[in-house]
Amino acid sequence: MAQHRYFLKHDDRIPAKWASVLERGAIVNGAQTVASGSTVTVHAEHEFASGDKALYALERDNISQVVVFSISGTTSTTLTISPAITVPDKAILINLGADTGGVIQTDGSYSKPNWDAAAVTIYKDPNGDEAHSNSRVDVDPGGELGYWGAGTAQWIVLRQSGGDPIRAYMDIEVGGTTSASGAALPAFGSKGQTYLLEGPPDILYAWMANSAGVEDWEEIAGAS
């Protein structure tokens, strides 16, 4: 079991009270308008399952709860979704699991998610004796959070005191390579997304825009 510690961006430290640790959501593959009950095409390696619910985010810090989408079927690169959705390329679908909230009301609005169905189990201690309820951890006043758990390929959603989401952090790990230079980065990314290629050597990349405004993966840390 590994210890996970995160230091938040400065702008997130004051409003963030909790963090929900979730399974990987999905990144949309190409701009799409999808009818209710039809499939949206996404990049591989999501962890959605039939019966899960999703929040739509234009970017990591633009998470909408106006509509809570239901997932009724999945493949490695598609999600059957309802109601209808229009999404740009690289939009983000946050995986709430089989949340008991997010229910459509008689006036057509949706209740807020209850954040009660995270499929990731995280612990308060290295022995796994006590789990964090609903995979929710406190954020301390200095903007730090931590927990114990297996693996690092998870998404972390910061939430303010009222429970609403502030920003999604993506912790993505790719292992099993004998050389970081021999493993391919995915062809897509989202601003601020980080990607760890395990080596040796380990290299950490971030998706960012260069001086010409072109977005691509840039190496931000490495170990020899």
GROMACS elastic network, one bead per residue, 0.5 to 0.9 nm:
[ bonds ]
;  ai    aj funct       b0    kb
    1   126     6  0.65129   500
    1   127     6  0.78196   500
    1   128     6  0.81733   500
    1   148     6  0.65346   500
    1   149     6  0.53538   500
    1   150     6  0.50371   500
    1   151     6  0.78475   500
    2   126     6  0.75149   500
    2   147     6  0.85662   500
    2   148     6  0.56632   500
    2   149     6  0.55055   500
    2   150     6  0.58545   500
    2   151     6  0.71618   500
    2   152     6  0.84914   500
    3   125     6  0.88805   500
    3   126     6  0.73861   500
    3   146     6  0.72772   500
    3   147     6  0.59740   500
    3   149     6  0.65208   500
    3   150     6  0.84799   500
    4   145     6  0.82062   500
    4   146     6  0.53124   500
    4   147     6  0.53859   500
    4   148     6  0.59343   500
    4   149     6  0.73390   500
    4   152     6  0.78632   500
    5   144     6  0.71304   500
    5   145     6  0.57553   500
    5   147     6  0.67939   500
    5   148     6  0.88099   500
    6   143     6  0.82172   500
    6   144     6  0.56444   500
    6   145     6  0.54505   500
    6   146     6  0.63124   500
    7    10     6  0.88160   500
    7    13     6  0.88378   500
    7   142     6  0.83149   500
    7   143     6  0.57739   500
    7   145     6  0.68236   500
    8    11     6  0.81090   500
    8    12     6  0.62267   500
    8    13     6  0.61795   500
    8   142     6  0.85847   500
    8   143     6  0.52023   500
    8   144     6  0.62401   500
    8   145     6  0.81826   500
    9    12     6  0.54628   500
    9    13     6  0.66930   500
    9   143     6  0.76737   500
   10    13     6  0.54976   500
   10    14     6  0.80262   500
   10   143     6  0.75270   500
   11    14     6  0.70419   500
   11    15     6  0.80689   500
   12    15     6  0.59020   500
   12    16     6  0.58245   500
   12   143     6  0.74565   500
   12   158     6  0.80891   500
   12   166     6  0.77050   500
   12   167     6  0.79208   500
   13    16     6  0.55268   500
   13    17     6  0.82842   500
   13   139     6  0.80214   500
   13   140     6  0.83177   500
   13   141     6  0.68718   500
   13   142     6  0.66601   500
   13   144     6  0.81175   500
   14    17     6  0.79265   500
   14   141     6  0.70856   500
   14   142     6  0.83857   500
   14   143     6  0.75469   500
   14   160     6  0.88896   500
   15   158     6  0.89218   500
   15   159     6  0.78121   500
   15   160     6  0.54074   500
   15   161     6  0.74916   500
   15   166     6  0.79816   500
   16    19     6  0.76536   500
   16   138     6  0.87676   500
   16   139     6  0.65033   500
   16   140     6  0.87072   500
   16   141     6  0.87355   500
   16   143     6  0.78071   500
   16   158     6  0.59112   500
   16   159     6  0.54804   500
   16   161     6  0.71953   500
   16   165     6  0.88406   500
   16   166     6  0.73106   500
   17   137     6  0.87164   500
   17   138     6  0.60530   500
   17   139     6  0.51962   500
   17   140     6  0.75047   500
   17   141     6  0.84123   500
   17   158     6  0.74823   500
   17   159     6  0.60478   500
   17   160     6  0.50796   500
   17   161     6  0.55097   500
   17   162     6  0.89409   500
   17   163     6  0.84452   500
   18   136     6  0.65464   500
   18   137     6  0.56017   500
   18   139     6  0.52408   500
   18   140     6  0.87349   500
   18   145     6  0.86852   500
   18   157     6  0.84125   500
   18   158     6  0.59573   500
   18   159     6  0.52223   500
   18   160     6  0.65784   500
   18   161     6  0.74658   500
   18   163     6  0.79608   500
   19   135     6  0.82872   500
   19   136     6  0.55994   500
   19   137     6  0.53163   500
   19   138     6  0.63543   500
   19   139     6  0.67088   500
   19   145     6  0.79053   500
   19   156     6  0.62729   500
   19   157     6  0.54610   500
   19   159     6  0.58329   500
   19   160     6  0.87597   500
   19   165     6  0.88864   500
   20   115     6  0.76447   500
   20   118     6  0.78836   500
   20   134     6  0.77513   500
   20   135     6  0.57831   500
   20   137     6  0.65789   500
   20   155     6  0.83082   500
   20   156     6  0.56229   500
   20   157     6  0.52031   500
   20   158     6  0.65306   500
   20   159     6  0.75463   500
   21   118     6  0.70967   500
   21   119     6  0.88063   500
   21   120     6  0.67182   500
   21   121     6  0.84673   500
   21   122     6  0.79721   500
   21   134     6  0.85666   500
   21   135     6  0.54978   500
   21   136     6  0.64111   500
   21   137     6  0.79794   500
   21   154     6  0.67853   500
   21   155     6  0.59892   500
   21   157     6  0.65990   500
   21   158     6  0.89491   500
   22    25     6  0.80688   500
   22    94     6  0.83500   500
   22    95     6  0.66685   500
   22    96     6  0.69670   500
   22    97     6  0.80076   500
   22   117     6  0.89700   500
   22   118     6  0.54711   500
   22   119     6  0.66812   500
   22   120     6  0.58770   500
   22   135     6  0.75120   500
   22   154     6  0.59113   500
   22   155     6  0.51809   500
   22   156     6  0.60187   500
   22   157     6  0.76076   500
   23    46     6  0.81229   500
   23    47     6  0.60602   500
   23    48     6  0.78581   500
   23    94     6  0.86525   500
   23    95     6  0.63249   500
   23    96     6  0.80179   500
   23    97     6  0.78856   500
   23   118     6  0.71065   500
   23   119     6  0.63759   500
   23   120     6  0.61509   500
   23   153     6  0.77543   500
   23   154     6  0.52627   500
   23   155     6  0.60476   500
   23   156     6  0.86220   500
   24    45     6  0.77474   500
   24    46     6  0.53393   500
   24    47     6  0.52359   500
   24    48     6  0.74742   500
   24    94     6  0.75347   500
   24    95     6  0.64719   500
   24   153     6  0.70095   500
   24   154     6  0.53770   500
   24   155     6  0.55481   500
   24   170     6  0.81016   500
   24   171     6  0.88858   500
   24   172     6  0.85620   500
   25    45     6  0.86251   500
   25    46     6  0.52818   500
   25    47     6  0.61448   500
   25    48     6  0.65136   500
   25    54     6  0.80939   500
   25    92     6  0.73181   500
   25    93     6  0.55247   500
   25    96     6  0.83681   500
   25   154     6  0.86702   500
   25   155     6  0.73190   500
   26    42     6  0.61764   500
   26    43     6  0.66759   500
   26    44     6  0.78205   500
   26    45     6  0.77454   500
   26    46     6  0.50157   500
   26    47     6  0.76728   500
   26    48     6  0.77160   500
   26    77     6  0.89910   500
   26    79     6  0.89995   500
   26    91     6  0.84370   500
   26    92     6  0.59529   500
   26    93     6  0.50949   500
   26    94     6  0.67585   500
   26    95     6  0.76259   500
   27    41     6  0.88563   500
   27    42     6  0.55436   500
   27    43     6  0.57546   500
   27    44     6  0.84552   500
   27    46     6  0.79819   500
   27    89     6  0.81677   500
   27    90     6  0.53664   500
   27    91     6  0.57526   500
   27    93     6  0.63296   500
   27    94     6  0.88866   500
   27   188     6  0.85730   500
   27   189     6  0.81644   500
   27   190     6  0.82608   500
   28    31     6  0.75116   500
   28    32     6  0.85176   500
   28    40     6  0.75181   500
   28    41     6  0.62007   500
   28    43     6  0.62802   500
   28    87     6  0.75110   500
   28    88     6  0.74467   500
   28    89     6  0.56588   500
   28    91     6  0.52377   500
   28    92     6  0.63180   500
   28    93     6  0.75871   500
   29    32     6  0.84684   500
   29    40     6  0.83712   500
   29    41     6  0.56180   500
   29    43     6  0.56224   500
   29    77     6  0.86208   500
   29    88     6  0.85151   500
   29    89     6  0.56314   500
   29    90     6  0.60827   500
   29    91     6  0.81925   500
   29   188     6  0.84526   500
   30    41     6  0.74787   500
   30    42     6  0.79282   500
   30    87     6  0.82831   500
   30    88     6  0.65293   500
   30    90     6  0.68578   500
   30    91     6  0.87957   500
   31    86     6  0.77390   500
   31    87     6  0.56251   500
   31    90     6  0.79303   500
   31    91     6  0.84790   500
   32    40     6  0.71922   500
   32    41     6  0.80994   500
   32    85     6  0.80489   500
   32    86     6  0.57438   500
   32    87     6  0.54507   500
   32    88     6  0.64199   500
   32    89     6  0.76247   500
   33    40     6  0.81905   500
   33    84     6  0.76607   500
   33    85     6  0.59419   500
   33    87     6  0.64625   500
   33    88     6  0.87341   500
   34    37     6  0.82773   500
   34    38     6  0.61239   500
   34    39     6  0.67211   500
   34    40     6  0.63161   500
   34    81     6  0.82273   500
   34    82     6  0.88353   500
   34    83     6  0.88081   500
   34    84     6  0.55691   500
   34    85     6  0.53357   500
   34    86     6  0.61909   500
   34    87     6  0.84329   500
   35    38     6  0.54761   500
   35    39     6  0.80396   500
   35    81     6  0.83111   500
   35    82     6  0.76164   500
   35    83     6  0.72062   500
   35    85     6  0.67251   500
   35    86     6  0.87139   500
   36    39     6  0.84759   500
   36    80     6  0.84118   500
   36    81     6  0.63025   500
   36    85     6  0.73367   500
   37    71     6  0.87584   500
   37    72     6  0.78747   500
   37    80     6  0.58928   500
   37    81     6  0.53447   500
   37    82     6  0.51321   500
   37    83     6  0.68728   500
   37    84     6  0.74272   500
   38    79     6  0.80597   500
   38    80     6  0.52578   500
   38    81     6  0.59820   500
   38    82     6  0.74227   500
   38    84     6  0.80204   500
   39    73     6  0.84921   500
   39    74     6  0.84887   500
   39    78     6  0.58869   500
   39    79     6  0.51753   500
   39    81     6  0.60533   500
   39    82     6  0.89969   500
   40    77     6  0.84701   500
   40    78     6  0.55330   500
   40    79     6  0.53661   500
   40    80     6  0.64697   500
   40    81     6  0.69970   500
   40    85     6  0.85145   500
   40    87     6  0.89705   500
   41    77     6  0.57819   500
   41    79     6  0.66747   500
   42    46     6  0.82445   500
   42    76     6  0.82254   500
   42    78     6  0.55473   500
   42    79     6  0.73693   500
   42    90     6  0.85895   500
   43    46     6  0.73336   500
   43    76     6  0.77882   500
   43    77     6  0.54488   500
   43    78     6  0.79996   500
   43    90     6  0.89995   500
   43   188     6  0.83936   500
   44    75     6  0.87767   500
   44    76     6  0.52980   500
   44    77     6  0.50354   500
   44    78     6  0.84075   500
   45    76     6  0.67254   500
   45    77     6  0.80099   500
   46    76     6  0.72460   500
   46    77     6  0.80838   500
   46    95     6  0.87780   500
   47    76     6  0.87526   500
   47    95     6  0.76856   500
   48    51     6  0.86464   500
   48    52     6  0.65089   500
   48    53     6  0.84991   500
   48    54     6  0.88025   500
   48    71     6  0.77923   500
   48    73     6  0.87832   500
   48    74     6  0.70345   500
   48    79     6  0.79419   500
   48    95     6  0.64031   500
   48    96     6  0.88336   500
   48    97     6  0.73895   500
   49    52     6  0.57730   500
   49    71     6  0.72171   500
   49    72     6  0.78321   500
   49    73     6  0.68256   500
   49    74     6  0.61971   500
   49    75     6  0.88360   500
   49    79     6  0.87249   500
   49    97     6  0.77922   500
   49    98     6  0.87792   500
   50    53     6  0.87575   500
   50    70     6  0.85257   500
   50    71     6  0.55088   500
   50    74     6  0.63260   500
   50    79     6  0.86840   500
   50    80     6  0.84579   500
   50    98     6  0.86599   500
   51    70     6  0.68942   500
   51    71     6  0.56170   500
   51    72     6  0.55672   500
   51    73     6  0.77069   500
   51    97     6  0.75594   500
   51    98     6  0.57016   500
   51    99     6  0.89016   500
   52    69     6  0.86431   500
   52    70     6  0.62094   500
   52    71     6  0.53508   500
   52    72     6  0.75033   500
   52    95     6  0.71281   500
   52    96     6  0.65242   500
   52    99     6  0.69494   500
   52   117     6  0.88427   500
   53    68     6  0.66420   500
   53    69     6  0.55119   500
   53    71     6  0.57910   500
   53    94     6  0.83168   500
   53    95     6  0.63871   500
   53    96     6  0.53383   500
   53    97     6  0.57017   500
   53    98     6  0.58472   500
   53    99     6  0.63220   500
   53   102     6  0.78655   500
   53   113     6  0.89565   500
   54    67     6  0.89497   500
   54    68     6  0.59164   500
   54    69     6  0.50269   500
   54    70     6  0.63601   500
   54    71     6  0.73632   500
   54    93     6  0.58340   500
   54    94     6  0.52194   500
   54    95     6  0.50386   500
   54    96     6  0.55408   500
   54    97     6  0.76399   500
   54    99     6  0.89705   500
   55    63     6  0.69767   500
   55    64     6  0.64228   500
   55    65     6  0.63324   500
   55    66     6  0.88094   500
   55    67     6  0.73263   500
   55    68     6  0.55508   500
   55    69     6  0.63945   500
   55    92     6  0.81885   500
   55    93     6  0.55980   500
   55    94     6  0.50327   500
   55    95     6  0.70254   500
   55    96     6  0.73593   500
   56    59     6  0.88793   500
   56    62     6  0.85905   500
   56    63     6  0.61040   500
   56    64     6  0.57664   500
   56    65     6  0.75794   500
   56    67     6  0.79641   500
   56    68     6  0.77646   500
   56    69     6  0.78670   500
   56    87     6  0.85954   500
   56    91     6  0.75041   500
   56    92     6  0.59576   500
   56    94     6  0.64189   500
   57    60     6  0.62535   500
   57    61     6  0.75143   500
   57    62     6  0.53883   500
   57    64     6  0.59345   500
   57    91     6  0.61512   500
   57    93     6  0.62254   500
   57    94     6  0.74023   500
   57   168     6  0.88881   500
   58    61     6  0.80278   500
   58    62     6  0.56647   500
   58    63     6  0.68048   500
   58    64     6  0.82183   500
   58    87     6  0.78281   500
   58    88     6  0.76909   500
   58    90     6  0.81350   500
   58    91     6  0.50260   500
   58    92     6  0.62898   500
   58    93     6  0.88320   500
   59    62     6  0.51145   500
   59    63     6  0.71238   500
   59    90     6  0.83797   500
   59    91     6  0.63763   500
   59    92     6  0.66402   500
   59   167     6  0.86462   500
   59   168     6  0.86228   500
   59   190     6  0.74109   500
   59   191     6  0.75611   500
   60    63     6  0.67359   500
   60    91     6  0.87756   500
   60    92     6  0.73180   500
   60   166     6  0.84052   500
   60   167     6  0.53364   500
   60   169     6  0.72015   500
   60   170     6  0.89113   500
   60   190     6  0.78952   500
   60   191     6  0.77289   500
   60   192     6  0.81511   500
   60   193     6  0.87540   500
   61   165     6  0.84932   500
   61   166     6  0.59978   500
   61   168     6  0.65548   500
   62   165     6  0.88761   500
   62   166     6  0.75697   500
   62   167     6  0.71090   500
   62   168     6  0.89296   500
   63    92     6  0.87239   500
   63    94     6  0.86981   500
   63   165     6  0.66048   500
   63   166     6  0.70510   500
   63   167     6  0.70543   500
   63   168     6  0.81638   500
   64    67     6  0.71331   500
   64    68     6  0.84351   500
   64   165     6  0.83525   500
   65    68     6  0.61436   500
   65   102     6  0.82124   500
   65   110     6  0.79154   500
   65   111     6  0.85249   500
   65   112     6  0.66490   500
   65   113     6  0.79244   500
   65   164     6  0.81809   500
   65   165     6  0.85019   500
   66   109     6  0.71993   500
   66   110     6  0.64767   500
   66   111     6  0.84967   500
   66   112     6  0.82476   500
   67    83     6  0.83479   500
   67   102     6  0.76619   500
   67   104     6  0.83666   500
   67   109     6  0.73957   500
   67   110     6  0.59546   500
   67   111     6  0.86573   500
   67   112     6  0.88946   500
   68    82     6  0.88338   500
   68    83     6  0.85525   500
   68   101     6  0.87392   500
   68   102     6  0.52475   500
   68   103     6  0.73953   500
   68   104     6  0.82131   500
   68   110     6  0.66904   500
   68   111     6  0.82685   500
   68   112     6  0.79535   500
   68   113     6  0.76874   500
   69    81     6  0.65300   500
   69    82     6  0.56129   500
   69    83     6  0.62919   500
   69    84     6  0.86604   500
   69    85     6  0.86375   500
   69   102     6  0.79990   500
   70    80     6  0.82525   500
   70    81     6  0.56737   500
   70    82     6  0.53690   500
   70    83     6  0.73636   500
   70    98     6  0.89504   500
   70   102     6  0.89410   500
   71    74     6  0.75661   500
   71    79     6  0.64941   500
   71    80     6  0.56042   500
   71    82     6  0.67908   500
   72    79     6  0.76381   500
   72    80     6  0.54744   500
   72    81     6  0.63310   500
   72    82     6  0.79952   500
   73    78     6  0.82664   500
   73    79     6  0.59235   500
   73    81     6  0.76549   500
   74    77     6  0.76648   500
   74    78     6  0.56600   500
   74    80     6  0.61227   500
   75    78     6  0.51143   500
   75    79     6  0.66031   500
   75    80     6  0.88110   500
   76    79     6  0.84320   500
   81    84     6  0.72879   500
   81    85     6  0.80387   500
   82    85     6  0.75104   500
   87    90     6  0.83912   500
   87    91     6  0.62809   500
   87    92     6  0.88726   500
   88    91     6  0.57148   500
   90   188     6  0.74015   500
   90   189     6  0.69885   500
   90   190     6  0.64038   500
   91   190     6  0.79976   500
   92   190     6  0.83756   500
   94   155     6  0.82269   500
   94   157     6  0.86453   500
   94   168     6  0.82043   500
   95    98     6  0.88885   500
   95   118     6  0.82556   500
   95   155     6  0.85789   500
   96    99     6  0.59092   500
   96   113     6  0.80846   500
   96   115     6  0.67468   500
   96   116     6  0.82035   500
   96   117     6  0.65393   500
   96   118     6  0.61866   500
   96   119     6  0.85178   500
   97   115     6  0.85700   500
   97   116     6  0.83075   500
   97   117     6  0.51805   500
   97   118     6  0.54506   500
   97   119     6  0.63672   500
   98   101     6  0.88781   500
   98   116     6  0.81416   500
   98   117     6  0.54173   500
   98   118     6  0.77844   500
   98   119     6  0.86663   500
   99   102     6  0.72560   500
   99   113     6  0.65154   500
   99   114     6  0.63406   500
   99   115     6  0.61919   500
   99   116     6  0.57033   500
   99   118     6  0.78094   500
  100   103     6  0.77240   500
  100   113     6  0.70579   500
  100   114     6  0.62319   500
  100   115     6  0.80059   500
  100   116     6  0.69367   500
  100   117     6  0.74431   500
  101   110     6  0.85839   500
  101   111     6  0.62331   500
  101   112     6  0.58949   500
  101   115     6  0.76544   500
  101   116     6  0.83143   500
  102   110     6  0.55855   500
  102   114     6  0.73978   500
  103   109     6  0.83148   500
  103   110     6  0.52665   500
  103   111     6  0.52495   500
  103   112     6  0.75947   500
  103   113     6  0.80035   500
  104   107     6  0.81491   500
  104   108     6  0.60353   500
  104   109     6  0.56872   500
  104   111     6  0.64433   500
  105   108     6  0.52883   500
  105   109     6  0.53058   500
  105   110     6  0.56408   500
  105   111     6  0.69286   500
  106   109     6  0.73667   500
  107   110     6  0.87049   500
  110   113     6  0.87906   500
  111   114     6  0.88527   500
  112   115     6  0.89036   500
  112   164     6  0.83697   500
  113   116     6  0.80601   500
  113   164     6  0.88720   500
  114   117     6  0.81131   500
  114   163     6  0.87052   500
  115   118     6  0.70491   500
  115   134     6  0.70986   500
  115   135     6  0.89187   500
  115   136     6  0.86177   500
  115   163     6  0.86741   500
  116   133     6  0.85254   500
  116   134     6  0.53047   500
  116   135     6  0.83326   500
  117   120     6  0.88442   500
  117   134     6  0.64973   500
  117   135     6  0.85767   500
  118   121     6  0.77511   500
  118   134     6  0.60343   500
  118   135     6  0.62314   500
  118   136     6  0.88572   500
  119   134     6  0.85323   500
  119   135     6  0.81640   500
  120   134     6  0.84805   500
  120   135     6  0.65063   500
  120   149     6  0.85833   500
  120   154     6  0.82519   500
  121   131     6  0.68643   500
  121   132     6  0.75060   500
  121   133     6  0.86935   500
  121   134     6  0.79682   500
  121   135     6  0.60296   500
  121   149     6  0.69440   500
  121   150     6  0.84001   500
  122   128     6  0.80278   500
  122   130     6  0.86751   500
  122   131     6  0.56720   500
  122   132     6  0.58295   500
  122   133     6  0.85300   500
  122   134     6  0.88228   500
  122   135     6  0.58174   500
  122   136     6  0.84157   500
  122   137     6  0.89552   500
  122   147     6  0.64116   500
  122   148     6  0.57246   500
  122   150     6  0.78426   500
  123   126     6  0.72258   500
  123   127     6  0.82398   500
  123   128     6  0.55197   500
  123   129     6  0.73231   500
  123   130     6  0.56632   500
  123   132     6  0.54142   500
  123   133     6  0.89435   500
  123   135     6  0.82426   500
  123   147     6  0.58642   500
  123   149     6  0.60848   500
  124   127     6  0.87079   500
  124   128     6  0.72032   500
  124   129     6  0.77266   500
  124   130     6  0.57253   500
  124   131     6  0.59130   500
  124   132     6  0.63018   500
  124   137     6  0.89728   500
  124   146     6  0.85904   500
  124   147     6  0.57645   500
  124   148     6  0.61394   500
  124   149     6  0.89247   500
  125   128     6  0.56674   500
  125   129     6  0.65411   500
  125   130     6  0.66204   500
  125   131     6  0.81031   500
  125   147     6  0.75004   500
  125   148     6  0.61715   500
  126   129     6  0.78846   500
  126   147     6  0.86560   500
  126   148     6  0.58587   500
  126   149     6  0.79630   500
  127   130     6  0.82888   500
  127   148     6  0.86624   500
  128   131     6  0.67313   500
  128   148     6  0.76672   500
  128   149     6  0.80134   500
  131   134     6  0.86076   500
  131   135     6  0.76902   500
  131   148     6  0.89714   500
  132   135     6  0.51693   500
  132   136     6  0.59612   500
  132   137     6  0.66781   500
  132   147     6  0.84039   500
  133   136     6  0.60316   500
  133   137     6  0.83004   500
  134   137     6  0.88938   500
  137   145     6  0.70718   500
  137   146     6  0.73904   500
  137   147     6  0.74330   500
  138   144     6  0.87898   500
  138   145     6  0.65522   500
  138   146     6  0.83308   500
  139   142     6  0.80216   500
  139   143     6  0.60623   500
  139   144     6  0.57867   500
  139   145     6  0.50078   500
  139   146     6  0.82261   500
  139   158     6  0.85785   500
  140   143     6  0.55047   500
  140   144     6  0.54893   500
  140   145     6  0.64248   500
  141   144     6  0.74452   500
  149   152     6  0.81142   500
  151   154     6  0.78702   500
  151   173     6  0.82326   500
  152   155     6  0.87910   500
  152   171     6  0.61833   500
  152   172     6  0.65483   500
  152   173     6  0.61848   500
  153   170     6  0.79375   500
  153   171     6  0.54410   500
  153   173     6  0.52220   500
  153   174     6  0.81641   500
  154   169     6  0.87043   500
  154   170     6  0.64910   500
  154   171     6  0.53656   500
  154   172     6  0.64882   500
  154   173     6  0.86325   500
  155   168     6  0.67882   500
  155   169     6  0.57520   500
  155   171     6  0.58450   500
  155   172     6  0.79904   500
  156   167     6  0.83400   500
  156   168     6  0.56742   500
  156   170     6  0.63484   500
  156   171     6  0.76663   500
  157   165     6  0.64284   500
  157   166     6  0.71665   500
  157   167     6  0.57593   500
  157   169     6  0.61771   500
  157   170     6  0.86601   500
  158   163     6  0.89957   500
  158   164     6  0.84393   500
  158   165     6  0.57223   500
  158   166     6  0.53607   500
  158   167     6  0.53879   500
  158   168     6  0.63559   500
  158   169     6  0.78444   500
  159   162     6  0.77123   500
  159   163     6  0.53384   500
  159   164     6  0.53124   500
  159   166     6  0.53422   500
  159   167     6  0.75243   500
  160   163     6  0.52768   500
  160   164     6  0.57164   500
  160   165     6  0.65264   500
  160   166     6  0.66562   500
  161   164     6  0.75709   500
  165   168     6  0.79334   500
  169   192     6  0.83212   500
  169   193     6  0.73759   500
  169   194     6  0.87898   500
  170   192     6  0.86121   500
  170   193     6  0.60062   500
  170   194     6  0.67808   500
  170   195     6  0.85449   500
  171   193     6  0.79140   500
  171   194     6  0.66635   500
  171   195     6  0.72186   500
  171   196     6  0.83300   500
  172   193     6  0.85262   500
  172   194     6  0.68467   500
  172   195     6  0.54259   500
  172   196     6  0.64487   500
  173   195     6  0.63961   500
  173   196     6  0.51926   500
  173   197     6  0.67520   500
  173   198     6  0.75399   500
  174   177     6  0.81290   500
  174   183     6  0.87308   500
  174   195     6  0.77628   500
  174   196     6  0.62810   500
  174   197     6  0.55162   500
  174   198     6  0.62826   500
  175   178     6  0.88357   500
  175   196     6  0.85115   500
  175   197     6  0.67160   500
  175   198     6  0.52468   500
  175   199     6  0.77493   500
  176   179     6  0.89698   500
  176   198     6  0.73431   500
  176   199     6  0.81793   500
  177   180     6  0.65300   500
  177   181     6  0.89705   500
  177   182     6  0.71424   500
  177   183     6  0.64045   500
  177   197     6  0.81055   500
  177   198     6  0.66717   500
  177   199     6  0.62454   500
  177   200     6  0.84605   500
  178   181     6  0.88598   500
  178   182     6  0.74429   500
  178   183     6  0.85068   500
  178   198     6  0.81824   500
  178   199     6  0.58562   500
  178   200     6  0.68536   500
  178   201     6  0.89702   500
  179   182     6  0.51871   500
  179   183     6  0.69167   500
  179   197     6  0.86027   500
  179   198     6  0.75723   500
  179   200     6  0.58033   500
  179   201     6  0.67540   500
  179   202     6  0.85233   500
  180   183     6  0.54917   500
  180   184     6  0.83919   500
  180   197     6  0.54857   500
  180   198     6  0.59082   500
  180   200     6  0.64563   500
  180   201     6  0.60819   500
  180   202     6  0.63932   500
  180   203     6  0.67707   500
  181   184     6  0.77136   500
  181   197     6  0.84412   500
  181   199     6  0.82267   500
  181   201     6  0.85505   500
  181   203     6  0.88261   500
  183   197     6  0.72623   500
  183   198     6  0.88640   500
  184   187     6  0.86420   500
  184   197     6  0.87099   500
  185   188     6  0.83708   500
  185   195     6  0.79978   500
  185   197     6  0.81172   500
  185   205     6  0.89451   500
  185   217     6  0.79630   500
  186   189     6  0.74595   500
  187   216     6  0.85651   500
  187   217     6  0.87474   500
  188   207     6  0.85115   500
  188   216     6  0.81471   500
  188   217     6  0.86749   500
  189   192     6  0.84913   500
  189   193     6  0.64769   500
  189   194     6  0.85794   500
  189   206     6  0.85014   500
  189   207     6  0.57683   500
  189   208     6  0.86584   500
  189   215     6  0.85766   500
  189   216     6  0.76947   500
  189   217     6  0.77345   500
  190   193     6  0.53918   500
  190   194     6  0.87848   500
  190   206     6  0.89364   500
  190   207     6  0.61754   500
  190   208     6  0.80504   500
  191   194     6  0.88219   500
  191   206     6  0.79584   500
  191   207     6  0.54693   500
  191   208     6  0.57129   500
  191   209     6  0.81172   500
  191   215     6  0.82582   500
  192   206     6  0.61502   500
  192   207     6  0.57003   500
  192   208     6  0.64785   500
  193   205     6  0.83667   500
  193   206     6  0.56195   500
  193   207     6  0.55346   500
  193   208     6  0.82480   500
  194   204     6  0.68610   500
  194   205     6  0.55718   500
  194   207     6  0.65476   500
  194   217     6  0.87800   500
  195   203     6  0.83301   500
  195   204     6  0.57522   500
  195   205     6  0.51438   500
  195   206     6  0.62856   500
  195   207     6  0.83149   500
  195   217     6  0.87284   500
  196   202     6  0.70052   500
  196   203     6  0.59193   500
  196   205     6  0.63986   500
  196   206     6  0.89185   500
  197   200     6  0.88251   500
  197   201     6  0.83206   500
  197   202     6  0.57032   500
  197   203     6  0.53681   500
  197   204     6  0.64167   500
  197   205     6  0.80276   500
  198   201     6  0.67750   500
  198   203     6  0.68143   500
  198   204     6  0.86953   500
  199   203     6  0.75357   500
  200   203     6  0.85066   500
  200   223     6  0.79446   500
  200   224     6  0.75276   500
  201   222     6  0.70545   500
  201   223     6  0.55336   500
  201   224     6  0.54144   500
  202   221     6  0.83997   500
  202   222     6  0.57295   500
  202   223     6  0.56184   500
  202   224     6  0.76741   500
  203   219     6  0.69500   500
  203   220     6  0.78422   500
  203   221     6  0.58738   500
  203   223     6  0.66044   500
  204   218     6  0.85118   500
  204   219     6  0.59560   500
  204   220     6  0.58433   500
  204   221     6  0.50684   500
  204   222     6  0.60660   500
  205   217     6  0.59537   500
  205   218     6  0.52757   500
  205   220     6  0.54640   500
  205   221     6  0.70415   500
  205   222     6  0.87851   500
  206   216     6  0.81900   500
  206   217     6  0.55314   500
  206   218     6  0.54387   500
  206   219     6  0.65107   500
  206   220     6  0.65373   500
  207   215     6  0.66988   500
  207   216     6  0.54956   500
  207   218     6  0.62791   500
  207   219     6  0.89698   500
  208   213     6  0.88867   500
  208   214     6  0.80864   500
  208   215     6  0.52529   500
  208   216     6  0.58197   500
  208   217     6  0.64605   500
  208   218     6  0.68038   500
  209   212     6  0.75323   500
  209   213     6  0.51511   500
  209   214     6  0.50923   500
  209   216     6  0.63711   500
  209   217     6  0.85773   500
  209   218     6  0.87687   500
  210   213     6  0.52473   500
  210   214     6  0.55274   500
  210   215     6  0.63698   500
  210   216     6  0.76763   500
  210   218     6  0.87276   500
  211   214     6  0.74546   500
  212   215     6  0.88289   500
  219   222     6  0.75410   500
